[in-house]
Amino acid sequence: MPRIANDASVFEAFYREHVEAVQRFVARRVDDPHLAADLTADVFVAAVGAAASYREDRGAPRAWLFGIARIVVASELRRSARERHAERRIEGRRLLESDDVARIQERIDAAAQARSLYAALARLPDSERAVFELVALDELAVADAAGALGIRQVTARVRLHRARTTLRRQVLDKDATALPQPMEASP
């Protein structure tokens, strides 16, 4: 078997002996004759590449070749499924009109502060971020968050305070110029 990778006459004899069986194997699994021909060729290319790893004690060359064929066909079926999924995702999508672009831009602008908050949250120390997320995002009480993290309640309160202070400073102070300023009461 290892000789099929280096000796053209050995490969030709191996190919002629097994090509019909591989074609039948592939044809039972795909319905496009061109794809079946391509996959059959791919099986033999893969066999040449794997010839050095063939072990006679693991079975006959035909069984080894069918193992390779199974992998080649399965790989193609997965690739094809991914392609069909991608096509379905974009199928029927229309080009954006100017109103659509304006709406998307408004959404992006509206989400800017949230993105800024998430970026600031990612910069927090892990211990402070963990308490903040459990309390603010997962809606646990501070005592429950402390229990979940295995820390004392007072430690959780301190970490939560630090996280809120840091986030307020990083997000609100940075964006203070972008946020609408409150109107002063007229005398």
C-alpha positions in Angstrom: 0.0 0.0 0.0 2.6 2.6 0.8 4.0 2.1 -2.7 0.9 3.7 -4.3 2.2 7.1 -3.3 5.5 6.6 -5.1 5.0 4.1 -7.9 2.7 5.1 -10.7 2.2 1.6 -12.0 1.3 0.4 -8.5 -1.2 3.3 -8.1 -2.7 2.5 -11.5 -3.3 -1.1 -10.6 -4.8 -0.1 -7.3 -7.0 2.5 -8.9 -8.3 0.1 -11.6 -9.0 -2.5 -9.0 -11.0 -0.2 -6.7 -12.4 2.7 -8.8 -15.8 1.1 -9.6 -16.4 0.2 -5.9 -15.5 3.7 -4.8 -17.8 5.2 -7.6 -20.7 3.0 -6.3 -20.0 4.1 -2.7 -20.0 7.7 -3.7 -23.0 7.4 -6.0 -25.1 6.1 -3.2 -24.4 9.2 -1.2 -24.6 12.1 -3.8 -26.9 12.7 -6.7 -24.8 14.9 -9.0 -22.7 12.9 -11.4 -20.0 15.6 -11.7 -19.8 15.8 -7.9 -19.6 12.0 -7.7 -16.7 12.0 -10.2 -14.9 14.8 -8.3 -15.4 13.0 -5.0 -14.1 9.7 -6.4 -11.0 11.5 -7.5 -10.7 13.2 -4.1 -10.8 9.7 -2.5 -7.9 8.5 -4.5 -5.9 11.7 -3.9 -6.5 11.3 -0.2 -5.5 7.6 -0.4 -2.2 8.6 -1.9 -1.6 11.1 0.8 -2.5 8.6 3.5 -0.8 5.5 2.0 2.1 5.7 4.4 -0.3 5.3 7.4 -2.0 2.2 6.0 -1.7 -0.8 8.5 -2.5 -4.2 7.1 -3.6 -5.5 10.5 -6.5 -3.0 10.5 -8.2 -4.5 7.4 -8.0 -5.0 3.7 -7.1 -2.1 1.4 -10.7 -1.9 0.2 -12.0 -1.3 3.7 -9.3 1.3 4.3 -10.2 3.0 1.0 -13.9 3.0 2.0 -12.9 4.6 5.3 -11.2 7.4 3.4 -14.2 7.6 1.0 -16.6 8.0 4.0 -14.5 10.9 5.3 -14.3 12.6 1.9 -18.0 12.3 1.3 -19.0 13.4 4.8 -16.7 16.4 4.5 -18.3 17.4 1.2 -21.8 17.0 2.6 -20.9 19.2 5.6 -19.4 21.8 3.2 -22.5 21.7 1.0 -24.8 22.1 4.0 -22.9 25.1 5.2 -23.1 26.6 1.7 -26.9 26.0 1.5 -27.3 27.5 5.0 -25.4 30.6 3.9 -27.4 30.9 0.7 -30.7 30.6 2.6 -29.5 33.4 5.0 -28.9 35.8 2.1 -31.7 34.5 -0.1 -34.5 37.1 -0.6 -32.5 39.9 0.9 -33.1 43.1 -0.9 -30.8 46.0 -1.4 -31.0 48.7 1.3 -32.9 51.8 0.5 -32.0 55.2 1.9 -34.7 55.0 4.6 -33.3 51.6 5.7 -29.7 53.0 5.9 -31.0 55.9 8.0 -32.8 53.6 10.4 -29.8 51.4 10.7 -27.6 54.4 11.4 -30.0 55.6 14.1 -29.9 52.1 15.8 -26.1 52.2 15.6 -26.0 55.6 17.2 -28.5 54.6 19.9 -26.4 51.5 20.7 -23.1 53.5 21.0 -23.5 54.0 24.7 -24.3 50.4 25.3 -21.2 49.4 23.3 -19.2 51.8 25.4 -20.6 50.3 28.6 -19.7 46.8 27.5 -16.2 47.9 26.6 -15.7 49.5 30.0 -17.2 46.4 31.6 -14.6 44.2 29.9 -11.8 46.4 31.3 -12.9 45.9 34.9 -11.0 43.5 37.1 -12.5 40.0 37.0 -13.6 40.1 40.6 -15.5 43.4 40.2 -17.0 42.5 36.8 -18.2 39.2 38.3 -20.1 40.9 41.1 -21.5 43.6 38.8 -22.7 41.1 36.2 -24.4 38.9 38.8 -26.2 41.9 40.4 -26.9 44.3 37.5 -27.3 41.8 34.6 -28.4 38.6 36.2 -30.5 40.4 38.8 -29.2 38.6 41.9 -29.2 40.3 45.3 -25.8 41.2 46.6 -26.0 38.5 49.2 -26.8 35.9 46.6 -24.0 37.1 44.3 -21.6 36.9 47.2 -22.7 33.3 47.8 -22.3 32.4 44.2 -18.8 33.8 44.2 -17.9 32.3 47.5 -17.0 35.7 49.1 -18.3 37.7 52.0 -21.3 40.0 51.4 -19.3 43.1 52.5 -16.6 42.1 50.0 -19.3 41.8 47.3 -20.7 45.3 48.2 -17.2 46.9 48.0 -16.5 45.3 44.6 -19.9 46.3 43.3 -19.4 49.9 44.5 -15.9 50.0 42.8 -17.3 48.5 39.6 -20.2 51.1 39.4 -17.8 54.0 40.2 -15.4 52.9 37.5 -18.1 52.3 35.0 -19.7 55.6 35.7 -16.4 57.4 35.3 -15.4 55.6 32.1 -18.8 55.7 30.4 -20.7 58.7 31.6 -17.8 61.1 32.0 -16.4 60.1 28.6 -19.8 60.5 27.0 -20.9 63.6 29.0 -20.3 65.8 26.0 -22.3 63.5 23.7 -25.3 63.3 26.1 -27.9 66.0 26.2 -27.2 68.4 29.0 -30.1 69.2 31.4 -31.7 72.6 30.9 -31.1 75.0 33.7 -34.2 76.4 35.4 -34.9 80.0 34.3 -35.4 82.6 37.1 
